[in-house]
Amino acid sequence: MNVELVLFGAFALLTLLSAGLVIFAKSPISSAMSLVATFFFLAGIYVLLWAHTVAVLQVLVYAGAIMVLFLFVIMLLNLGEETSSPGPRLTLSRIAGGGAAAGLLVVLVMAIWRIPAGAKTMSSEAIQSFGTLKAIGGVIYTQWLLPFEAVSLLLLVAMVGAVVVAKSRI
């Protein structure tokens, strides 16, 4: 039992607990703040994996920029405390969502089941470059250039749409 294993267990447990709070929180703002905590705990797991660049990007991009955007949308739509209904209603969308979640769980278990039992080791050269900006940039701008540009175009369209929607209210 070493410190890394204990920290990994703690971060994994806290990530699962805060992700559960995202799903089961009554208020959208509480749910968004739980998502921020989930992002921070996930960044801690990245640090334990020696992927410091990915951990910093996780905090800056997701916990910072994306969550600020989510909170602005929640506040713009005035999604404060919602009035609670007498009991949970079983609707078609909830049944479909539960079925999709169960299906994804089955696929995840099957994928984990197929992982070979032997531990994989990386070469010392691969360990030195793992998670660095040079390695990430090399992969993004060579192998994943088209999806990277598609996502940037999608974000640009979303920003223009947000401005157009907000302008009609001003």
C-alpha positions in Angstrom: 0.0 0.0 0.0 1.6 3.3 -1.1 0.6 6.9 -1.0 -0.3 7.0 -4.8 -2.7 4.2 -4.4 -4.4 5.8 -1.4 -4.7 9.1 -3.2 -6.0 7.4 -6.3 -8.7 5.7 -4.2 -9.6 8.9 -2.5 -9.8 10.9 -5.8 -11.8 8.1 -7.5 -14.3 7.9 -4.6 -14.7 11.7 -4.4 -15.1 11.8 -8.2 -17.9 9.2 -8.1 -19.6 10.9 -5.1 -19.5 14.4 -6.7 -20.7 12.9 -10.1 -23.6 11.3 -8.2 -24.4 14.7 -6.7 -24.5 16.2 -10.2 -27.2 13.7 -11.1 -29.2 13.8 -7.9 -29.0 17.4 -6.8 -32.3 19.3 -6.7 -31.0 22.6 -7.8 -29.3 23.2 -11.1 -26.7 25.5 -9.5 -25.8 22.8 -6.9 -25.5 20.3 -9.7 -23.2 22.6 -11.6 -21.0 23.2 -8.6 -20.8 19.4 -8.0 -19.6 19.1 -11.6 -16.8 21.6 -10.8 -15.8 19.4 -7.9 -15.9 16.4 -10.2 -13.5 18.2 -12.7 -11.1 19.0 -9.9 -11.0 15.5 -8.5 -10.5 14.2 -12.1 -7.6 16.6 -12.4 -6.1 15.1 -9.3 -6.3 11.7 -10.9 -4.5 13.1 -14.0 -1.7 14.4 -11.7 -1.3 10.9 -10.2 -0.9 9.6 -13.8 1.9 12.1 -14.4 -0.2 13.9 -17.0 0.3 17.4 -15.5 -0.5 19.2 -18.7 -3.8 17.4 -19.0 -4.6 18.2 -15.4 -4.0 21.9 -15.8 -6.0 21.9 -19.0 -8.8 20.1 -17.1 -8.9 22.8 -14.5 -8.5 25.7 -16.9 -10.9 24.6 -19.6 -13.5 22.6 -17.9 -13.6 23.8 -14.3 -12.9 27.3 -15.4 -14.3 28.3 -18.8 -17.0 25.7 -19.4 -18.5 25.8 -16.0 -18.6 29.6 -16.0 -20.5 29.2 -19.3 -22.9 26.7 -17.7 -23.5 28.9 -14.7 -24.2 31.9 -17.0 -26.8 29.8 -18.9 -28.4 28.6 -15.7 -28.7 32.1 -14.4 -29.8 33.5 -17.8 -32.6 31.0 -18.0 -33.5 31.7 -14.4 -33.2 28.0 -13.4 -33.1 28.6 -9.6 -34.7 26.3 -7.1 -37.4 24.3 -8.9 -40.7 23.6 -7.3 -40.7 20.0 -6.2 -43.5 17.7 -7.3 -45.1 15.3 -4.9 -43.2 12.4 -6.2 -41.0 11.2 -9.1 -42.9 10.6 -12.3 -42.0 7.8 -14.6 -41.9 9.3 -18.1 -40.8 7.9 -21.5 -37.6 10.1 -21.5 -36.6 8.8 -18.0 -37.1 5.2 -19.1 -35.1 5.8 -22.3 -32.3 7.6 -20.3 -32.2 4.7 -17.8 -32.0 2.2 -20.6 -29.3 4.1 -22.3 -27.3 4.3 -19.0 -27.7 0.6 -18.5 -26.6 -0.1 -22.0 -23.5 2.1 -21.6 -22.7 0.3 -18.3 -22.9 -3.1 -20.1 -20.6 -1.8 -22.9 -18.1 -0.5 -20.3 -18.1 -3.7 -18.4 -17.5 -5.7 -21.6 -14.7 -3.4 -22.6 -13.0 -3.8 -19.2 -13.5 -7.5 -19.4 -11.5 -7.7 -22.6 -8.5 -5.9 -21.2 -5.6 -8.4 -21.0 -4.5 -9.3 -17.5 -0.8 -8.6 -18.0 0.4 -5.2 -17.1 1.6 -3.1 -20.0 4.9 -1.1 -19.6 6.0 1.9 -21.4 9.5 2.6 -22.6 11.5 5.2 -20.8 11.3 7.5 -23.8 7.5 7.3 -23.9 7.3 7.9 -20.1 9.4 11.1 -20.5 7.1 12.6 -23.2 3.8 11.3 -21.8 1.3 14.2 -21.1 3.7 17.0 -22.3 2.5 19.9 -24.5 4.8 18.7 -27.3 3.2 15.2 -27.3 -0.3 16.5 -27.0 0.2 19.2 -29.7 1.9 16.6 -32.0 -1.1 14.3 -31.7 -3.8 17.0 -32.0 -2.2 18.8 -35.0 -1.3 15.6 -37.0 -3.7 12.8 -36.2 -6.7 14.7 -34.9 -6.6 17.9 -36.9 -10.0 17.6 -38.6 -11.9 16.9 -35.4 -10.0 19.7 -33.6 -11.0 22.2 -36.3 -14.6 20.8 -36.3 -14.9 21.4 -32.6 -13.5 24.9 -32.9 -16.0 25.7 -35.6 -18.8 24.2 -33.5 -17.8 26.4 -30.5 -17.7 29.5 -32.8 -21.2 28.8 -34.0 -22.4 28.2 -30.5 -20.9 31.6 -29.4 -22.6 33.4 -32.3 -25.9 31.7 -31.5 -25.6 32.7 -27.8 -25.0 36.3 -28.8 -28.0 36.3 -31.2 -30.3 34.8 -28.5 -29.0 37.2 -25.8 -29.3 40.2 -28.1 -33.1 39.7 -28.5 -33.5 40.1 -24.8 -31.5 43.3 -24.5 
